[in-house]
Amino acid sequence: MSDMSEMFKKMGLFGIGVISLTQEKIEEFTQEMVKKGEISKDEGKKFVKEILSEQEKQLKDIEEKINEKVRENLKKSGVVMKSDIASLERKIEKLEKTIQSIAKK
């Protein structure tokens, strides 16, 4: 197989990323490359797997960036997270127990 970046160029993927491609489109393109004799069937299968793997990686990266931004914005806005409330509840329970044990003495 010619190098991967060459395949991406042929698919017109530079600049748009692979997220927007459907598996069907990737497989269609790959079958076309096999028919033209530019790659073997094995190379085609490998290429499809690599594209789908890259898609998954890009989606995870985007998801992480979105989650990070959401957390930053919540922090800036002063919104209290459920985990913060649970932590405070545990501290209050501890304090109540401490106060009760002091009061009993």
KAQUI-V775017 format. One record per residue. N is the residue number from 1. PHI is phi in whole degrees, 0 to 359 (none if undefined). OMEGA is omega in whole degrees, 0 to 359 (NA if undefined). Layout:
n = [N;N]
phi = [PHI;PHI]
omega = [OMEGA;OMEGA]
This chain:
n = [1;2;3;4;5;6;7;8;9;10;11;12;13;14;15;16;17;18;19;20;21;22;23;24;25;26;27;28;29;30;31;32;33;34;35;36;37;38;39;40;41;42;43;44;45;46;47;48;49;50;51;52;53;54;55;56;57;58;59;60;61;62;63;64;65;66;67;68;69;70;71;72;73;74;75;76;77;78;79;80;81;82;83;84;85;86;87;88;89;90;91;92;93;94;95;96;97;98;99;100;101;102;103;104;105]
phi = [none;295;300;303;297;296;296;299;299;297;276;71;271;294;98;256;77;264;298;286;275;271;301;300;296;298;293;299;300;297;299;297;295;295;301;285;80;282;217;273;299;298;296;297;299;297;298;300;300;294;296;296;295;296;303;300;298;297;297;297;299;296;300;297;296;296;300;298;296;299;299;300;294;296;296;296;281;84;291;272;276;303;294;295;295;299;297;296;298;297;295;296;300;298;298;299;296;297;297;298;291;290;295;288;286]
omega = [173;190;188;182;177;178;179;179;181;180;182;186;181;179;182;182;185;184;185;181;173;177;180;180;179;181;178;180;182;178;179;179;179;180;181;180;181;176;177;178;180;178;179;179;180;181;180;179;181;179;181;177;178;177;182;180;181;179;178;179;180;179;179;180;179;180;180;179;179;179;179;182;178;180;180;184;179;178;181;180;179;180;177;181;180;179;178;179;178;179;179;178;178;180;179;179;179;180;179;181;177;182;181;184;NA]
